[in-house]
Amino acid sequence: MEPGSPRPTVLVVDDDDQVRDLYTTWLAEEYTVHTAKSGAEALETVDGGVDVVLLDRRMPDMPGDDVLTEVRTLGHDCRVVMLTAVDPDMDIIDMEFDDYVTKPVSETELAQTVETMIARSNYGEQLQEYFAVASKRATLETELTEEELSASDEYAQLVEQAEELRDSLDRLLSDLTRYEDFDSAFSEL
């Protein structure tokens, strides 16, 4: 981050006061941190100034899944991390999050996750999509058995999507490396 530039903003959405306070304490030195104790409050708080949303899935008034859908429907350009005690299942394949982290989470893991999301904000849309798909794939491969994965058509489609995105990104990189001067390559785009 450039000196004098505004600090990235993180929105912590969790109905547990202690969790919100803990994450705020861990992140406040590096980031501007806002909190929301419900899905409705999160939707009132999220705006164009929020860079990363740390979103719990299990909340009483509005599940995090619905909050995520609404954030994407409203077109907010922020990274969303599902940070939850809900073990992932095939239902995450259609969710438009950027990363999925299962609680409990350490201070180091939380800081690295937010740092990664901030870095990804600078990437192009296709690369962000690839990372989101790769995150879903890695999460499912960590949490589910080989038998569960091989029995799922949705998982097979996710793997195919990841491979197609990877191939497309490899072709893009190959096209870019043909140029001796990257500055001229970008100016032509």
LUMZA-170045 format. One record per residue (C-alpha): residue number from 1; residue in one letter; x, y, z. Coordinates in nm, 3 decimals. Each point is the difference from the previous one (the first is absolute). Example, Ala and Ser with C-alpha at 12.3 -4.5 7.8 and 13.67 -1.06 7.14 Angstrom:
# residues 2
k, r, px, py, pz
1, a, 1.230, -0.450, 0.780;
2, s, 0.137, 0.344, -0.066;
END
This chain:
# residues 189
k, r, px, py, pz
1, m, 0.000, 0.000, 0.000;
2, e, 0.127, 0.344, -0.091;
3, p, 0.085, 0.241, 0.285;
4, g, -0.289, 0.236, 0.060;
5, s, -0.254, -0.223, -0.176;
6, p, -0.309, -0.097, 0.196;
7, r, 0.012, -0.321, 0.197;
8, p, -0.204, -0.287, -0.144;
9, t, -0.335, -0.050, 0.169;
10, v, -0.117, -0.334, 0.139;
11, l, -0.359, -0.072, 0.102;
12, v, -0.036, -0.277, 0.261;
13, v, -0.350, -0.151, -0.002;
14, d, -0.073, -0.238, 0.287;
15, d, -0.279, -0.023, 0.255;
16, d, 0.248, -0.092, 0.276;
17, d, 0.125, 0.315, 0.182;
18, q, 0.320, -0.171, 0.115;
19, v, 0.090, -0.115, -0.350;
20, r, -0.056, 0.348, -0.144;
21, d, 0.209, 0.157, 0.278;
22, l, 0.281, -0.254, -0.041;
23, y, 0.023, 0.042, -0.379;
24, t, -0.010, 0.379, 0.039;
25, t, 0.286, -0.014, 0.250;
26, w, 0.204, -0.221, -0.230;
27, l, -0.056, 0.215, -0.310;
28, a, -0.023, 0.358, 0.132;
29, e, 0.371, 0.074, -0.022;
30, e, 0.011, -0.054, -0.378;
31, y, -0.358, 0.067, -0.113;
32, t, -0.302, 0.218, 0.063;
33, v, -0.245, -0.248, 0.152;
34, h, -0.379, 0.032, 0.007;
35, t, -0.227, -0.258, 0.157;
36, a, -0.355, -0.121, -0.046;
37, k, -0.184, -0.235, 0.233;
38, s, -0.264, -0.107, -0.252;
39, g, -0.053, -0.048, -0.368;
40, a, -0.230, 0.301, -0.020;
41, e, 0.257, 0.220, 0.172;
42, a, 0.269, -0.131, -0.235;
43, l, -0.205, 0.101, -0.304;
44, e, -0.046, 0.348, 0.149;
45, t, 0.376, 0.027, 0.063;
46, v, 0.154, -0.145, -0.314;
47, d, 0.068, 0.256, -0.268;
48, g, 0.261, 0.090, -0.257;
49, g, 0.251, 0.076, 0.275;
50, v, 0.008, -0.355, 0.137;
51, d, 0.284, -0.207, -0.143;
52, v, -0.051, -0.332, 0.180;
53, v, -0.303, -0.152, 0.173;
54, l, 0.058, -0.278, 0.255;
55, l, -0.342, -0.165, 0.007;
56, d, -0.139, -0.263, 0.236;
57, r, -0.248, -0.240, -0.161;
58, r, -0.209, -0.083, 0.304;
59, m, -0.180, 0.308, 0.132;
60, p, -0.351, 0.013, 0.142;
61, d, -0.160, 0.283, -0.198;
62, m, 0.149, -0.056, -0.344;
63, p, 0.241, -0.279, -0.089;
64, g, 0.336, 0.100, -0.141;
65, d, -0.087, -0.181, -0.324;
66, d, -0.285, 0.249, -0.054;
67, v, 0.219, 0.295, 0.096;
68, l, 0.259, -0.115, -0.255;
69, t, -0.264, -0.027, -0.272;
70, e, -0.129, 0.349, 0.079;
71, v, 0.351, 0.152, 0.006;
72, r, 0.066, -0.145, -0.345;
73, t, -0.346, 0.099, -0.130;
74, l, 0.060, 0.359, 0.114;
75, g, 0.327, -0.005, -0.195;
76, h, 0.237, 0.083, 0.285;
77, d, 0.356, -0.049, -0.121;
78, c, 0.154, -0.157, 0.308;
79, r, 0.155, -0.331, 0.086;
80, v, -0.221, -0.223, 0.219;
81, v, 0.142, -0.269, 0.227;
82, m, -0.242, -0.245, 0.154;
83, l, 0.154, -0.029, 0.347;
84, t, -0.217, -0.250, 0.177;
85, a, -0.034, -0.310, 0.214;
86, v, -0.225, -0.156, -0.267;
87, d, 0.188, -0.285, -0.164;
88, p, -0.011, 0.043, -0.376;
89, d, -0.193, -0.233, -0.224;
90, m, -0.089, -0.003, -0.368;
91, d, -0.237, 0.291, 0.066;
92, i, 0.297, 0.241, -0.010;
93, i, 0.063, -0.061, -0.370;
94, d, -0.264, 0.251, -0.111;
95, m, 0.087, 0.260, 0.263;
96, e, 0.185, 0.310, -0.122;
97, f, 0.256, 0.037, 0.280;
98, d, 0.373, 0.053, -0.046;
99, d, 0.120, -0.233, 0.275;
100, y, -0.142, -0.240, 0.259;
101, v, 0.165, -0.029, 0.341;
102, t, -0.131, -0.231, 0.270;
103, k, 0.012, 0.116, 0.363;
104, p, 0.182, -0.002, 0.227;
105, v, 0.255, 0.224, -0.166;
106, s, 0.330, 0.125, 0.138;
107, e, 0.112, 0.362, -0.005;
108, t, 0.266, -0.087, -0.258;
109, e, -0.246, -0.182, -0.225;
110, l, -0.250, 0.286, 0.020;
111, a, 0.266, 0.260, -0.080;
112, q, 0.130, -0.205, -0.295;
113, t, -0.351, -0.051, -0.134;
114, v, -0.077, 0.372, 0.007;
115, e, 0.339, 0.086, -0.150;
116, t, -0.062, -0.247, -0.283;
117, m, -0.344, 0.147, -0.067;
118, i, 0.142, 0.352, -0.014;
119, a, 0.265, -0.116, -0.247;
120, r, -0.261, -0.176, -0.214;
121, s, -0.195, 0.325, -0.029;
122, n, 0.274, 0.120, -0.233;
123, y, -0.036, -0.300, -0.232;
124, g, -0.215, -0.013, -0.308;
125, e, -0.346, -0.151, 0.010;
126, q, 0.102, -0.326, -0.168;
127, l, 0.283, -0.060, 0.247;
128, q, -0.231, 0.077, 0.294;
129, e, -0.251, -0.250, -0.137;
130, y, 0.273, -0.263, -0.030;
131, f, 0.109, 0.053, 0.361;
132, a, -0.361, -0.022, 0.124;
133, v, -0.055, -0.328, -0.188;
134, a, 0.335, -0.135, 0.120;
135, s, -0.094, 0.088, 0.358;
136, k, -0.329, -0.190, -0.026;
137, r, 0.179, -0.300, -0.148;
138, a, 0.269, -0.001, 0.271;
139, t, -0.260, 0.039, 0.274;
140, l, -0.205, -0.292, -0.127;
141, e, 0.307, -0.218, -0.053;
142, t, 0.108, 0.069, 0.359;
143, e, -0.339, -0.061, 0.158;
144, l, -0.157, -0.280, -0.204;
145, t, 0.105, -0.356, -0.073;
146, e, 0.118, -0.116, -0.342;
147, e, -0.321, -0.203, -0.032;
148, e, -0.218, 0.305, 0.070;
149, l, 0.192, 0.205, -0.255;
150, s, -0.007, -0.264, -0.272;
151, a, -0.376, -0.048, 0.046;
152, s, -0.076, 0.369, -0.058;
153, d, -0.079, 0.137, -0.344;
154, e, 0.024, 0.352, 0.146;
155, y, 0.356, -0.065, 0.116;
156, a, 0.094, -0.139, -0.342;
157, q, -0.136, 0.317, -0.161;
158, l, 0.197, 0.211, 0.250;
159, v, 0.322, -0.185, -0.091;
160, e, -0.074, 0.051, -0.369;
161, q, -0.066, 0.371, 0.057;
162, a, 0.329, 0.034, 0.191;
163, e, 0.191, -0.170, -0.282;
164, e, -0.164, 0.218, -0.266;
165, l, 0.082, 0.317, 0.195;
166, r, 0.356, -0.118, 0.053;
167, d, 0.041, -0.073, -0.372;
168, s, -0.139, 0.342, -0.088;
169, l, 0.235, 0.173, 0.243;
170, d, 0.296, -0.202, -0.131;
171, r, -0.085, 0.112, -0.356;
172, l, -0.025, 0.362, 0.116;
173, l, 0.337, -0.021, 0.175;
174, s, 0.154, -0.166, -0.305;
175, d, -0.131, 0.280, -0.221;
176, l, 0.142, 0.261, 0.236;
177, t, 0.344, -0.162, 0.021;
178, r, 0.036, 0.021, -0.379;
179, y, 0.052, 0.371, 0.045;
180, e, 0.350, 0.107, 0.090;
181, d, -0.129, 0.319, 0.157;
182, f, -0.291, -0.056, 0.239;
183, d, -0.075, 0.374, 0.012;
184, s, -0.071, 0.003, -0.371;
185, a, -0.213, -0.314, 0.037;
186, f, -0.219, 0.166, 0.260;
187, s, -0.024, 0.323, -0.196;
188, e, -0.134, -0.202, -0.295;
189, l, -0.272, -0.146, 0.220;
END
